[in-house]
């Protein structure tokens, strides 16, 4: 059975969703006391466990999925937004430090800090090319870091307020959510060549795109400011469809014929069929954000 794990930022827990029956089976709490705020925001898989980046406690949590509980928590730095793992090291972006913090998961110590842009919001890894990709929300840039030579850092200018950046399936391009948050205009998906880092194309989507999921043909984009998901043909550079969900869509993932989207406004997880647009929603925790599937 496949399980979907969803970070609920304002309720300090992880929803565990049964994909087959589309229901929340239980929540994994990260709170030790009522006084603390944790703020789980980004999530990734580490071996047979989960690693969660926590906004408010400035920590990462290690979750044992079999035991259904947090087994470790480590202080990283101010405002942990997202994390990836490479060779038993967690690469965690800290939004208020403008660094990628490299945390050794064997020794449980910080190995180093790598500079990036201002207010890093998402991090992605390409293990084949040994590259880290960070979207820097505040200074309209991406940072590309060579994992074999961490002093080899490239900063790339993109559109306004990038919230997410991903490698294409074939690893020849970078896709970036240029959200234009705060402006009364639509956002766009920028497509950059990984060879020369130049813009190949820009595709208009909805208002305030904040997250996306890509496969070999399409990019699925959550438009936070208008309650929709855009489906973008990345080979022909055009938006081909919009699915109306309502609320404020944020985290998004595609599984088979469905997209699963967290609605930050109504605290819902919405499942929509890509072909028929048929939708179903279930209540989960507060402000659903990052999600992953095991």
Helices and strands as residue ranges (DSSP letters): E 3-8, E 13-18, E 23-29, E 40-46, E 49-54, E 59-64, E 69-75, E 80-86, E 89-94, E 99-104, E 109-115, E 120-126, E 131-136, E 141-146, E 153-157, E 162-167, E 173-178, E 188-193, E 199-204, E 209-214, E 218-223, E 228-233, E 238-244, E 249-255, E 258-263, E 268-273, E 279-283, E 288-293
